[in-house]
């Protein structure tokens, strides 16, 4: 990802989700991870083929590329199931949301239920959005989860008085300067809690 992130914004804090929903323009595509269309008795491959059948031919290459970036198209993917796998369902929902080519995308708590491998694939999707110039915002309750993705992002921190604007580089510098080297303590400070 470029040194200065332009398109990927993390909305962080316990009140970020509520604020983001209140401010989202009407044309924003919401990716919630709930009610994602897929056939639970079919494999990921069969679900992808079902979606592909309704896509225009011009969109099929983008769909397969997104599946690959999200880790849903790989060796053995035809035996993987989405049922009972919330992280996989969220990745599937993000792929479907990105296929809609909305002017802006807001993913609601996308890392909830993801294991470490799925979070790495989520980070790959964020890099893909940055490279393609796609405006992508997502909410996360914990700063640590955002920083652990290991990529440059804009940050909007949900402080009591409103959003604090920063980025991951400035946040790394703030942690380096803090007496207590803890993302949780740093988050508690900006949220107005006593560390």
C-alpha positions as CSV (number, residue, x, y, z in Angstrom):
1,X,0.0,0.0,0.0
2,X,1.2,3.5,-0.6
3,X,2.8,5.5,2.2
4,X,-0.2,7.8,2.3
5,X,-3.5,6.0,2.4
6,X,-6.2,7.9,0.5
7,X,-9.1,5.5,0.2
8,X,-9.2,3.2,3.2
9,X,-10.5,4.7,6.4
10,X,-10.9,2.9,9.8
11,X,-13.6,4.3,12.1
12,X,-12.4,3.2,15.5
13,X,-13.9,3.1,19.0
14,X,-16.9,1.8,20.9
15,X,-19.2,4.5,19.4
16,X,-17.8,4.4,15.9
17,X,-20.5,2.0,14.5
18,X,-23.4,4.2,15.7
19,X,-21.8,7.4,14.4
20,X,-20.8,5.9,11.1
21,X,-24.4,4.7,10.5
22,X,-25.7,8.1,11.4
23,X,-23.4,9.9,9.0
24,X,-23.4,7.5,6.0
25,X,-24.8,9.0,2.8
26,X,-27.7,7.2,1.3
27,X,-25.7,5.8,-1.7
28,X,-23.2,4.1,0.6
29,X,-23.1,0.3,0.2
30,X,-23.3,-1.3,3.7
31,X,-21.6,-4.6,4.3
32,X,-22.9,-5.9,7.6
33,X,-22.0,-9.6,7.5
34,X,-25.7,-10.4,8.3
35,X,-28.2,-11.8,5.8
36,X,-25.5,-12.4,3.2
37,X,-26.9,-14.4,0.3
38,X,-25.3,-17.8,0.0
39,X,-26.5,-21.3,-0.2
40,X,-25.4,-23.0,3.0
41,X,-25.5,-26.6,1.6
42,X,-23.2,-25.6,-1.3
43,X,-19.5,-25.2,-1.2
44,X,-17.8,-21.8,-1.7
45,X,-17.1,-22.8,-5.3
46,X,-20.7,-23.7,-6.0
47,X,-21.9,-20.4,-4.4
48,X,-19.4,-18.5,-6.5
49,X,-20.6,-20.3,-9.7
50,X,-24.2,-19.4,-8.8
51,X,-23.3,-15.7,-8.4
52,X,-21.3,-15.8,-11.6
53,X,-24.3,-17.0,-13.6
54,X,-26.1,-13.8,-12.8
55,X,-23.2,-11.5,-13.4
56,X,-22.6,-9.7,-16.7
57,X,-19.6,-11.1,-18.6
58,X,-17.7,-7.8,-18.1
59,X,-17.9,-8.3,-14.3
60,X,-16.8,-11.9,-14.1
61,X,-13.0,-11.2,-14.1
62,X,-13.4,-8.7,-11.2
63,X,-15.5,-11.3,-9.3
64,X,-12.8,-14.0,-9.6
65,X,-10.1,-11.5,-8.8
66,X,-11.9,-10.5,-5.6
67,X,-12.5,-14.1,-4.6
68,X,-8.8,-14.8,-5.0
69,X,-7.8,-11.7,-2.9
70,X,-10.2,-12.7,-0.2
71,X,-8.8,-16.2,0.0
72,X,-12.1,-17.7,-1.2
73,X,-10.6,-19.0,-4.4
74,X,-7.6,-21.2,-3.7
75,X,-6.5,-24.8,-3.6
76,X,-9.2,-26.8,-1.9
77,X,-11.7,-24.0,-1.9
78,X,-14.4,-26.2,-3.4
79,X,-14.6,-28.1,-0.1
80,X,-14.6,-25.1,2.1
81,X,-18.0,-24.2,3.7
82,X,-19.3,-20.8,4.6
83,X,-21.9,-22.2,7.0
84,X,-20.9,-21.8,10.6
85,X,-17.9,-19.7,9.6
86,X,-18.7,-16.0,10.4
87,X,-15.3,-14.8,9.2
88,X,-15.7,-16.5,5.9
89,X,-19.2,-15.1,5.6
90,X,-18.0,-11.6,6.2
91,X,-15.3,-12.0,3.5
92,X,-18.0,-13.3,1.1
93,X,-20.2,-10.3,2.0
94,X,-17.3,-7.9,1.3
95,X,-16.7,-9.4,-2.1
96,X,-20.4,-9.1,-2.9
97,X,-20.4,-5.5,-1.7
98,X,-17.4,-4.6,-3.8
99,X,-19.1,-6.1,-6.8
100,X,-21.8,-3.5,-6.6
101,X,-19.4,-0.6,-7.5
102,X,-21.0,1.7,-5.1
103,X,-19.6,5.3,-4.8
104,X,-18.6,4.4,-1.1
105,X,-18.5,1.3,0.9
106,X,-19.0,1.0,4.7
107,X,-18.2,-2.4,6.3
108,X,-19.8,-2.8,9.7
109,X,-17.4,-4.5,12.2
110,X,-16.0,-6.8,9.4
111,X,-13.3,-8.3,11.6
112,X,-15.8,-9.7,14.1
113,X,-15.6,-13.5,14.0
114,X,-12.5,-13.6,11.8
115,X,-9.5,-15.7,12.7
116,X,-5.9,-14.6,12.0
117,X,-5.9,-16.0,8.5
118,X,-9.2,-14.3,7.6
119,X,-8.0,-11.0,9.0
120,X,-4.9,-11.3,6.8
121,X,-7.2,-11.7,3.8
122,X,-9.3,-8.7,5.0
123,X,-6.0,-6.7,5.0
124,X,-5.4,-7.9,1.4
125,X,-8.9,-6.7,0.4
126,X,-8.1,-3.3,2.0
127,X,-4.8,-3.1,-0.1
128,X,-6.8,-4.0,-3.2
129,X,-9.3,-1.2,-2.5
130,X,-6.4,1.3,-2.0
131,X,-4.7,0.2,-5.2
132,X,-7.9,0.5,-7.2
133,X,-8.9,3.8,-5.7
134,X,-12.1,2.5,-4.1
135,X,-13.4,4.5,-1.1
136,X,-13.7,1.9,1.7
137,X,-14.5,2.6,5.3
138,X,-15.0,0.1,8.1
139,X,-15.8,0.2,11.8
140,X,-13.7,-1.5,14.5
141,X,-14.3,-1.3,18.3
142,X,-10.6,-1.8,19.1
143,X,-7.6,0.2,17.9
144,X,-5.4,-2.9,18.4
145,X,-7.3,-4.9,15.8
146,X,-6.8,-2.1,13.2
147,X,-3.1,-1.6,14.0
148,X,-2.5,-5.4,13.9
149,X,-3.5,-5.4,10.2
150,X,-0.1,-3.8,9.5
151,X,-1.0,-1.4,6.7
152,X,-1.3,2.3,6.3
153,X,-4.8,3.6,6.8
154,X,-6.5,6.9,7.7
155,X,-8.1,6.7,11.2
156,X,-11.1,8.4,12.5
157,X,-11.2,7.9,16.3
158,X,-14.6,8.1,18.0
159,X,-13.7,10.5,20.9
160,X,-16.4,11.9,23.2
161,X,-16.2,15.4,21.6
162,X,-16.3,14.0,18.0
163,X,-14.0,12.3,15.5
164,X,-10.2,12.7,15.9
165,X,-8.5,12.5,12.5
166,X,-5.1,10.8,12.3
167,X,-3.5,7.9,10.5
168,X,-1.6,4.7,11.4
169,X,1.8,6.3,11.2
170,X,0.9,9.0,13.7
171,X,-0.7,6.4,16.0
172,X,2.5,4.3,16.0
173,X,4.4,7.5,17.0
174,X,1.8,8.2,19.8
175,X,2.3,4.7,21.1
176,X,6.1,5.0,21.0
177,X,5.9,8.2,23.0
178,X,3.4,6.8,25.6
179,X,4.7,5.6,29.0
180,X,2.5,2.5,28.8
181,X,3.0,0.7,25.5
182,X,-0.5,-0.5,25.1
183,X,-3.0,0.1,22.4
184,X,-5.8,-0.5,24.9
185,X,-4.5,2.2,27.3
186,X,-4.0,4.7,24.4
187,X,-7.6,4.0,23.3
188,X,-8.9,4.5,26.8
189,X,-7.2,7.9,27.0
190,X,-8.8,9.3,23.8
191,X,-12.2,7.8,24.8
192,X,-12.0,9.8,28.0
193,X,-11.6,6.9,30.4
194,X,-9.1,6.7,33.2
195,X,-6.3,4.3,32.1
